[in-house]
Amino acid sequence: MPTYEYECSQCDFRFERKQRFEEEPIAMCPKCQGKARRVINSVPIIFKGSGFYVTDSRKSSVPEVAKEGARRKKKRGEK
């Protein structure tokens, strides 16, 4: 069962209620009996694992070890 957050428009009291999807939203504040409304919050997105960045998803066609060997040969003047 999801938990919904409500806020009273008169006294600014915030409260939470567990409700089924098919239940009607709560209309009255339990504190002052004023009009309550459901508060919609944004949900954070957390990316875990590799593959979310350009550098993670693209693999080089030449392994890093081969690149290092080519650099050493250039420094020594070898082909």
TIBAPA-941009 format. One record per atom (N, C-alpha, C, O): residue in one letter; atom name; x, y, z; residue number from 1. Coordinates in pm, 1 decimal. Atoms other than C-alpha are relative to their C-alpha. Layout:
<rs>
+---+----+----------+----------+----------+-----+
: r :  a :       px :       py :       pz :   k :
+---+----+----------+----------+----------+-----+
: a : CA :        X :        Y :        Z : NUM :
...
+---+----+----------+----------+----------+-----+
</rs>
This chain:
<rs>
+---+----+----------+----------+----------+-----+
: r :  a :       px :       py :       pz :   k :
+---+----+----------+----------+----------+-----+
: m :  N :     83.8 :   -117.3 :      0.0 :   1 :
: m : CA :      0.0 :      0.0 :      0.0 :   1 :
: m :  C :     89.1 :    124.8 :      0.0 :   1 :
: m :  O :    178.8 :    136.3 :     83.5 :   1 :
: p :  N :    -83.1 :   -121.1 :      5.3 :   2 :
: p : CA :    148.5 :    338.8 :    -97.6 :   2 :
: p :  C :    -32.9 :     98.7 :    111.6 :   2 :
: p :  O :   -144.5 :    101.9 :    163.4 :   2 :
: t :  N :     17.0 :   -105.5 :    -99.3 :   3 :
: t : CA :    197.1 :    622.0 :    148.1 :   3 :
: t :  C :    -11.1 :    133.3 :    -73.5 :   3 :
: t :  O :     74.1 :    166.6 :   -155.9 :   3 :
: y :  N :     23.4 :   -129.5 :     62.7 :   4 :
: y : CA :     58.2 :    960.4 :     41.6 :   4 :
: y :  C :     19.7 :    110.6 :    102.1 :   4 :
: y :  O :    -14.2 :     95.2 :    219.4 :   4 :
: e :  N :    -21.1 :   -116.0 :    -86.4 :   5 :
: e : CA :    154.1 :   1298.9 :    184.4 :   5 :
: e :  C :   -107.1 :    104.3 :    -30.5 :   5 :
: e :  O :   -138.2 :    130.4 :   -146.7 :   5 :
: y :  N :    104.1 :   -101.6 :     12.6 :   6 :
: y : CA :   -112.6 :   1563.6 :    246.0 :   6 :
: y :  C :     42.9 :    125.8 :     72.6 :   6 :
: y :  O :    125.6 :    121.4 :    163.7 :   6 :
: e :  N :    -26.0 :   -127.2 :    -65.9 :   7 :
: e : CA :   -101.6 :   1930.7 :    342.5 :   7 :
: e :  C :   -131.1 :     76.2 :     11.2 :   7 :
: e :  O :   -209.5 :     81.6 :    -83.5 :   7 :
: c :  N :    120.1 :    -79.6 :    -23.2 :   8 :
: c : CA :   -375.9 :   2146.2 :    495.8 :   8 :
: c :  C :     20.8 :    139.3 :    -57.8 :   8 :
: c :  O :    126.4 :    199.8 :    -39.4 :   8 :
: s :  N :    -11.7 :   -133.3 :     60.0 :   9 :
: s : CA :   -444.6 :   2469.1 :    308.2 :   9 :
: s :  C :    -23.5 :    111.9 :    101.5 :   9 :
: s :  O :      8.2 :    227.6 :     74.0 :   9 :
: q :  N :     26.3 :   -103.0 :   -101.5 :  10 :
: q : CA :   -549.4 :   2650.7 :    628.2 :  10 :
: q :  C :    110.6 :     10.1 :    104.5 :  10 :
: q :  O :    159.0 :    119.5 :    133.5 :  10 :
: c :  N :    -99.7 :     -4.5 :   -108.6 :  11 :
: c : CA :   -299.1 :   2551.1 :    898.0 :  11 :
: c :  C :    138.6 :    -50.1 :    -43.2 :  11 :
: c :  O :    229.7 :    -53.3 :     39.5 :  11 :
: d :  N :   -126.4 :     49.3 :     55.5 :  12 :
: d : CA :    -15.5 :   2412.8 :    673.0 :  12 :
: d :  C :     51.9 :   -125.2 :     69.9 :  12 :
: d :  O :    171.8 :   -152.9 :     65.2 :  12 :
: f :  N :    -36.8 :    125.1 :    -65.7 :  13 :
: f : CA :    -13.6 :   2087.5 :    872.5 :  13 :
: f :  C :     22.2 :   -106.7 :   -106.9 :  13 :
: f :  O :    -61.0 :   -125.1 :   -195.7 :  13 :
: r :  N :    -30.5 :    108.8 :     93.8 :  14 :
: r : CA :    152.8 :   1801.8 :    681.3 :  14 :
: r :  C :    -13.8 :   -132.7 :     71.7 :  14 :
: r :  O :     30.4 :   -149.1 :    185.4 :  14 :
: f :  N :     17.8 :    134.0 :    -57.6 :  15 :
: f : CA :     58.4 :   1440.0 :    741.2 :  15 :
: f :  C :      2.2 :   -103.2 :   -111.6 :  15 :
: f :  O :    -16.9 :    -70.7 :   -228.8 :  15 :
: e :  N :     -6.7 :    110.3 :     95.1 :  16 :
: e : CA :     90.9 :   1100.9 :    573.0 :  16 :
: e :  C :   -105.8 :   -103.6 :     32.2 :  16 :
: e :  O :   -141.8 :   -123.2 :    148.3 :  16 :
: r :  N :     97.9 :    107.1 :    -16.9 :  17 :
: r : CA :   -162.6 :    823.6 :    518.1 :  17 :
: r :  C :     30.7 :   -112.2 :    -98.1 :  17 :
: r :  O :     62.9 :    -87.2 :   -214.3 :  17 :
: k :  N :    -10.2 :    115.6 :     88.5 :  18 :
: k : CA :   -131.7 :    473.4 :    378.4 :  18 :
: k :  C :   -138.7 :    -26.6 :    -54.8 :  18 :
: k :  O :   -234.4 :    -44.1 :     20.7 :  18 :
: q :  N :    129.2 :     19.3 :     64.8 :  19 :
: q : CA :   -409.8 :    424.4 :    126.3 :  19 :
: q :  C :     15.2 :    -92.7 :   -119.5 :  19 :
: q :  O :    122.3 :   -102.8 :   -179.3 :  19 :
: r :  N :      3.1 :     79.8 :    121.6 :  20 :
: r : CA :   -506.3 :    184.8 :   -148.3 :  20 :
: r :  C :    -13.0 :     93.9 :   -119.0 :  20 :
: r :  O :    -54.1 :    209.0 :   -104.5 :  20 :
: f :  N :      9.4 :    -81.1 :    121.6 :  21 :
: f : CA :   -493.1 :    309.2 :   -507.0 :  21 :
: f :  C :   -143.3 :     43.0 :    -28.3 :  21 :
: f :  O :   -167.1 :    154.9 :    -73.7 :  21 :
: e :  N :    139.5 :    -30.8 :     34.6 :  22 :
: e : CA :   -870.4 :    295.1 :   -543.2 :  22 :
: e :  C :    -71.0 :     87.6 :    103.1 :  22 :
: e :  O :   -184.0 :    130.0 :     78.7 :  22 :
: e :  N :     62.3 :    -86.3 :   -101.5 :  23 :
: e : CA :   -941.0 :    497.5 :   -224.2 :  23 :
: e :  C :      1.3 :    146.6 :    -43.7 :  23 :
: e :  O :     92.6 :    190.6 :   -113.5 :  23 :
: e :  N :      7.3 :   -143.9 :     26.5 :  24 :
: e : CA :  -1046.6 :    861.0 :   -253.6 :  24 :
: e :  C :    101.9 :     73.5 :     86.8 :  24 :
: e :  O :    127.5 :     31.8 :    199.8 :  24 :
: p :  N :    -93.1 :    -78.4 :    -81.5 :  25 :
: p : CA :   -792.4 :   1122.7 :   -136.5 :  25 :
: p :  C :    -71.2 :     60.8 :    121.8 :  25 :
: p :  O :   -191.3 :     87.9 :    118.4 :  25 :
: i :  N :     54.9 :    -59.9 :   -121.9 :  26 :
: i : CA :   -841.8 :   1263.7 :    213.7 :  26 :
: i :  C :    -28.9 :    147.0 :    -27.6 :  26 :
: i :  O :     54.4 :    218.1 :    -83.6 :  26 :
: a :  N :     42.2 :   -137.2 :     30.5 :  27 :
: a : CA :  -1032.0 :   1592.9 :    195.6 :  27 :
: a :  C :     10.9 :     93.5 :    119.9 :  27 :
: a :  O :     15.8 :    215.2 :    102.1 :  27 :
: m :  N :     -2.3 :    -86.2 :   -119.2 :  28 :
: m : CA :  -1014.8 :   1717.6 :    558.9 :  28 :
: m :  C :    125.6 :    -22.8 :     82.7 :  28 :
: m :  O :    174.7 :   -135.0 :     95.3 :  28 :
: c :  N :   -115.7 :      4.5 :    -89.0 :  29 :
: c : CA :   -723.3 :   1798.6 :    786.0 :  29 :
: c :  C :    -42.1 :    -59.3 :    134.3 :  29 :
: c :  O :   -144.5 :    -19.0 :    189.6 :  29 :
: p :  N :     35.8 :     57.6 :   -130.0 :  30 :
: p : CA :   -723.4 :   1585.7 :   1104.4 :  30 :
: p :  C :     22.0 :     96.2 :    117.0 :  30 :
: p :  O :    -30.8 :     74.0 :    226.0 :  30 :
: k :  N :    -32.0 :    -94.0 :   -106.7 :  31 :
: k : CA :   -591.9 :   1882.5 :   1306.2 :  31 :
: k :  C :   -104.7 :    111.3 :     12.8 :  31 :
: k :  O :   -153.5 :    138.6 :    122.4 :  31 :
: c :  N :     89.8 :   -116.4 :     -7.2 :  32 :
: c : CA :   -821.0 :   2174.8 :   1212.5 :  32 :
: c :  C :   -128.4 :    -18.0 :    -82.4 :  32 :
: c :  O :   -212.3 :     71.9 :    -85.9 :  32 :
: q :  N :    115.1 :     29.4 :     85.3 :  33 :
: q : CA :  -1080.1 :   2012.9 :    979.1 :  33 :
: q :  C :     -6.0 :     88.2 :   -124.7 :  33 :
: q :  O :   -111.4 :    100.6 :   -187.1 :  33 :
: g :  N :     -7.1 :    -80.9 :    121.8 :  34 :
: g : CA :   -966.7 :   2242.9 :    696.5 :  34 :
: g :  C :     16.4 :    -88.2 :   -122.9 :  34 :
: g :  O :     20.2 :   -210.7 :   -112.2 :  34 :
: k :  N :    -12.4 :     72.2 :    125.7 :  35 :
: k : CA :   -928.4 :   2144.4 :    333.1 :  35 :
: k :  C :    144.0 :    -48.5 :    -17.6 :  35 :
: k :  O :    238.1 :     30.6 :    -10.2 :  35 :
: a :  N :   -131.5 :     59.8 :     20.3 :  36 :
: a : CA :   -636.3 :   1905.8 :    271.9 :  36 :
: a :  C :     16.7 :    -36.1 :   -147.0 :  36 :
: a :  O :    -80.0 :    -68.2 :   -216.2 :  36 :
: r :  N :    -28.5 :     39.1 :    137.9 :  37 :
: r : CA :   -467.6 :   1836.4 :    -58.7 :  37 :
: r :  C :    121.8 :    -92.3 :     -1.5 :  37 :
: r :  O :    208.9 :    -84.4 :     85.2 :  37 :
: r :  N :   -110.2 :     94.7 :     14.1 :  38 :
: r : CA :   -231.5 :   1562.5 :   -174.1 :  38 :
: r :  C :    121.9 :     74.5 :    -54.5 :  38 :
: r :  O :    110.3 :    152.6 :   -148.9 :  38 :
: v :  N :   -125.0 :    -62.7 :     42.2 :  39 :
: v : CA :    132.4 :   1675.1 :   -211.1 :  39 :
: v :  C :     72.7 :    -97.3 :    -92.7 :  39 :
: v :  O :     91.2 :   -214.3 :    -59.1 :  39 :
: i :  N :    -74.7 :     80.8 :     96.2 :  40 :
: i : CA :    320.4 :   1546.1 :   -516.1 :  40 :
: i :  C :    146.8 :     39.2 :      9.9 :  40 :
: i :  O :    181.8 :    155.5 :    -10.0 :  40 :
: n :  N :   -144.0 :    -23.0 :    -11.2 :  41 :
: n : CA :    696.6 :   1512.1 :   -464.4 :  41 :
: n :  C :     71.7 :    -66.8 :   -115.5 :  41 :
: n :  O :     25.2 :   -168.2 :   -167.6 :  41 :
: s :  N :    -80.7 :     63.4 :    103.8 :  42 :
: s : CA :    962.0 :   1438.2 :   -724.3 :  42 :
: s :  C :     81.9 :   -112.7 :     61.7 :  42 :
: s :  O :    121.1 :   -106.9 :    178.2 :  42 :
: v :  N :    -74.1 :    116.9 :    -46.0 :  43 :
: v : CA :   1142.4 :   1107.6 :   -696.3 :  43 :
: v :  C :    140.8 :      7.6 :    -56.9 :  43 :
: v :  O :    157.6 :     26.9 :   -177.3 :  43 :
: p :  N :   -136.8 :     -5.2 :     51.8 :  44 :
: p : CA :   1521.3 :   1105.6 :   -720.7 :  44 :
: p :  C :     32.7 :   -124.1 :    -81.8 :  44 :
: p :  O :    -18.5 :   -232.7 :    -54.7 :  44 :
: i :  N :    -44.3 :    111.8 :     83.2 :  45 :
: i : CA :   1683.9 :    886.5 :   -985.9 :  45 :
: i :  C :    146.5 :    -25.1 :     31.0 :  45 :
: i :  O :    228.7 :     66.5 :     26.9 :  45 :
: i :  N :   -137.5 :     36.7 :    -32.8 :  46 :
: i : CA :   1999.2 :    701.3 :   -891.5 :  46 :
: i :  C :     46.6 :   -102.8 :   -101.5 :  46 :
: i :  O :    -12.7 :   -210.1 :   -112.4 :  46 :
: f :  N :    -56.9 :     91.8 :     96.5 :  47 :
: f : CA :   2208.1 :    537.8 :  -1163.8 :  47 :
: f :  C :    113.5 :    -75.5 :     66.0 :  47 :
: f :  O :    206.2 :    -14.8 :    119.7 :  47 :
: k :  N :   -105.7 :     82.6 :    -57.0 :  48 :
: k : CA :   2420.4 :    247.5 :  -1044.7 :  48 :
: k :  C :     58.2 :    -88.5 :   -108.9 :  48 :
: k :  O :    -13.3 :   -131.9 :   -199.2 :  48 :
: g :  N :    -63.5 :     88.4 :     96.4 :  49 :
: g : CA :   2668.0 :     44.6 :  -1241.9 :  49 :
: g :  C :     62.4 :     76.6 :   -113.9 :  49 :
: g :  O :     52.1 :    199.0 :   -121.8 :  49 :
: s :  N :    -66.3 :    -63.9 :    112.8 :  50 :
: s : CA :   2862.0 :    111.3 :  -1557.4 :  50 :
: s :  C :    -95.9 :     10.4 :   -117.7 :  50 :
: s :  O :   -200.2 :    -54.9 :   -120.8 :  50 :
: g :  N :     78.6 :    -12.7 :    120.7 :  51 :
: g : CA :   2724.4 :    216.7 :  -1891.5 :  51 :
: g :  C :    -85.3 :    124.4 :     -7.0 :  51 :
: g :  O :   -159.3 :    141.4 :   -103.9 :  51 :
: f :  N :     81.9 :   -120.1 :     -0.5 :  52 :
: f : CA :   2564.0 :    547.6 :  -1801.2 :  52 :
: f :  C :     74.8 :    122.3 :    -51.9 :  52 :
: f :  O :     14.5 :    227.5 :    -73.5 :  52 :
: y :  N :    -79.3 :   -112.0 :     48.3 :  53 :
: y : CA :   2847.3 :    768.9 :  -1921.2 :  53 :
: y :  C :     62.3 :    -38.7 :   -133.4 :  53 :
: y :  O :     80.9 :   -157.2 :   -160.9 :  53 :
: v :  N :    -58.3 :     26.4 :    131.1 :  54 :
: v : CA :   2999.9 :    801.0 :  -2267.6 :  54 :
: v :  C :    129.3 :    -77.9 :     15.8 :  54 :
: v :  O :    156.1 :   -169.4 :    -62.0 :  54 :
: t :  N :   -128.1 :     68.2 :    -18.1 :  55 :
: t : CA :   3336.7 :    689.3 :  -2135.7 :  55 :
: t :  C :    -17.7 :   -143.2 :     50.1 :  55 :
: t :  O :     71.1 :   -226.1 :     29.8 :  55 :
: d :  N :     23.9 :    135.4 :    -48.7 :  56 :
: d : CA :   3183.6 :    379.8 :  -1972.5 :  56 :
: d :  C :    -51.6 :    -92.6 :   -109.0 :  56 :
: d :  O :    -18.6 :   -211.2 :   -110.7 :  56 :
: s :  N :     67.0 :     86.2 :     96.9 :  57 :
: s : CA :   2984.6 :    254.0 :  -2268.8 :  57 :
: s :  C :     81.4 :    -25.7 :   -126.0 :  57 :
: s :  O :     56.6 :   -124.3 :   -195.3 :  57 :
: r :  N :    -78.7 :     18.1 :    121.5 :  58 :
: r : CA :   3239.3 :    294.4 :  -2547.3 :  58 :
: r :  C :    136.0 :    -58.6 :     33.7 :  58 :
: r :  O :    211.9 :     -3.2 :    113.2 :  58 :
: k :  N :   -129.6 :     64.6 :    -19.8 :  59 :
: k : CA :   3533.0 :     59.5 :  -2555.4 :  59 :
: k :  C :     90.7 :     34.9 :   -117.1 :  59 :
: k :  O :     45.7 :     41.2 :   -231.5 :  59 :
: s :  N :    -96.9 :    -30.9 :    103.0 :  60 :
: s : CA :   3845.0 :    147.2 :  -2747.5 :  60 :
: s :  C :     27.1 :   -124.3 :    -83.3 :  60 :
: s :  O :     25.9 :   -235.7 :    -30.9 :  60 :
: s :  N :    -30.0 :    114.4 :     86.0 :  61 :
: s : CA :   3926.8 :    -73.1 :  -3047.1 :  61 :
: s :  C :    141.1 :    -52.0 :     26.4 :  61 :
: s :  O :    169.6 :   -169.0 :      0.4 :  61 :
: v :  N :   -137.2 :     39.2 :    -32.2 :  62 :
: v : CA :   4293.1 :    -79.2 :  -2937.5 :  62 :
: v :  C :     14.0 :     -3.1 :    151.6 :  62 :
: v :  O :    -12.1 :     97.5 :    217.7 :  62 :
: p :  N :    -16.5 :      6.5 :   -145.8 :  63 :
: p : CA :   4364.2 :   -202.1 :  -2583.9 :  63 :
: p :  C :    102.7 :    101.4 :     50.1 :  63 :
: p :  O :    193.8 :    139.7 :    -23.2 :  63 :
: e :  N :    -87.9 :   -100.5 :    -60.5 :  64 :
: e : CA :   4540.0 :     41.8 :  -2351.2 :  64 :
: e :  C :    144.9 :    -47.9 :      5.0 :  64 :
: e :  O :    236.8 :     33.1 :     -7.2 :  64 :
: v :  N :   -135.7 :     55.2 :     -5.8 :  65 :
: v : CA :   4842.0 :   -191.0 :  -2322.7 :  65 :
: v :  C :     70.1 :     19.7 :   -134.5 :  65 :
: v :  O :    188.3 :     54.0 :   -138.5 :  65 :
: a :  N :    -58.4 :    -17.1 :    133.2 :  66 :
: a : CA :   4897.8 :   -175.7 :  -2700.6 :  66 :
: a :  C :     33.2 :    147.1 :    -25.2 :  66 :
: a :  O :    135.1 :    177.8 :    -87.1 :  66 :
: k :  N :    -26.3 :   -143.2 :     16.7 :  67 :
: k : CA :   4872.6 :    205.0 :  -2695.3 :  67 :
: k :  C :    128.3 :     39.5 :     72.7 :  67 :
: k :  O :    208.7 :    116.4 :     20.0 :  67 :
: e :  N :   -119.4 :    -33.0 :    -79.1 :  68 :
: e : CA :   5139.2 :    225.2 :  -2423.0 :  68 :
: e :  C :    125.2 :    -51.9 :    -68.6 :  68 :
: e :  O :    228.0 :     15.8 :    -68.8 :  68 :
: g :  N :   -114.7 :     55.9 :     71.7 :  69 :
: g : CA :   5371.9 :     -1.3 :  -2621.5 :  69 :
: g :  C :     37.0 :     83.8 :   -120.9 :  69 :
: g :  O :    155.3 :    103.1 :   -149.2 :  69 :
: a :  N :    -24.9 :    -83.9 :    116.7 :  70 :
: a : CA :   5332.9 :    216.8 :  -2931.5 :  70 :
: a :  C :     64.6 :    131.4 :     41.2 :  70 :
: a :  O :    150.8 :    182.7 :    -30.3 :  70 :
: r :  N :    -59.2 :   -125.5 :    -48.7 :  71 :
: r : CA :   5417.0 :    528.7 :  -2728.5 :  71 :
: r :  C :    147.9 :    -18.9 :     33.2 :  71 :
: r :  O :    230.2 :     67.9 :      3.9 :  71 :
: r :  N :   -140.0 :     26.2 :    -37.0 :  72 :
: r : CA :   5738.5 :    369.6 :  -2596.8 :  72 :
: r :  C :     87.6 :    -14.6 :   -124.1 :  72 :
: r :  O :    201.3 :     32.4 :   -127.1 :  72 :
: k :  N :    -76.6 :     17.9 :    124.3 :  73 :
: k : CA :   5848.1 :    271.2 :  -2947.5 :  73 :
: k :  C :     25.9 :    134.8 :    -67.3 :  73 :
: k :  O :    134.5 :    157.2 :   -120.9 :  73 :
: k :  N :    -17.1 :   -131.5 :     62.3 :  74 :
: k : CA :   5792.6 :    627.0 :  -3075.0 :  74 :
: k :  C :    109.9 :     78.5 :     72.5 :  74 :
: k :  O :    188.8 :    148.1 :      8.6 :  74 :
: k :  N :    -99.4 :    -73.5 :    -78.4 :  75 :
: k : CA :   6007.0 :    767.9 :  -2792.0 :  75 :
: k :  C :    140.9 :    -49.2 :    -33.8 :  75 :
: k :  O :    235.5 :     29.3 :    -38.0 :  75 :
: r :  N :   -131.2 :     57.1 :     28.7 :  76 :
: r : CA :   6292.0 :    529.9 :  -2878.6 :  76 :
: r :  C :     36.9 :     15.1 :   -148.0 :  76 :
: r :  O :    151.8 :     -8.9 :   -185.3 :  76 :
: g :  N :    -28.3 :    -14.8 :    143.2 :  77 :
: g : CA :   6261.9 :    599.2 :  -3254.1 :  77 :
: g :  C :    -22.6 :   -126.2 :    -78.0 :  77 :
: g :  O :     14.6 :   -133.3 :   -195.1 :  77 :
: e :  N :     27.8 :    125.9 :     69.6 :  78 :
: e : CA :   6151.0 :    246.0 :  -3340.3 :  78 :
: e :  C :   -129.2 :     12.2 :    -79.0 :  78 :
: e :  O :   -211.2 :    100.7 :    -54.5 :  78 :
: k :  N :    125.2 :      4.0 :     75.0 :  79 :
: k : CA :   5880.0 :    161.5 :  -3591.4 :  79 :
: k :  C :    -80.2 :   -119.0 :     38.1 :  79 :
: k :  O :   -189.4 :   -139.3 :    -14.9 :  79 :
+---+----+----------+----------+----------+-----+
</rs>
